[in-house]
């Protein structure tokens, strides 16, 4: 469990990804040899549609390093990725659908490796304004 706050760098903000309900999945698998085990953590979710925003998101995340905060099925907030072991895109697959009623959108998968499975996060989300100053708590992320 992580109890410290998540604080952004100057001028950075937390972004919300609107995943399709019941598509968000966190998995953890132990990997490595005896006395040197770690975890391979996977995050998968779906985003609906082929809007310009969805296409821009898929393009933006393809080569970046990220930390995600995800509400799991038990209602807990879990941290996926860290500064030392960030989440990176594994796959983004999707399409427009061929016929009425076909799914449109993307299924997106990220991977993060580390010493532990994605921990529960119990801290606050703090955003630091441009130019520094006191960080402000963001309370609307998991509404």
PyMOL commands that set and color helices and strands:
alter all, ss='L'
color gray80, all
select helices_A, chain A and resi 52-61
alter helices_A, ss='H'
color red, helices_A
select strands_A, chain A and resi 6-7+25-31+38-48+68-71+77-80+88-95+105-114+125-127+136-137
alter strands_A, ss='S'
color yellow, strands_A
deselect
rebuild
show_as cartoon
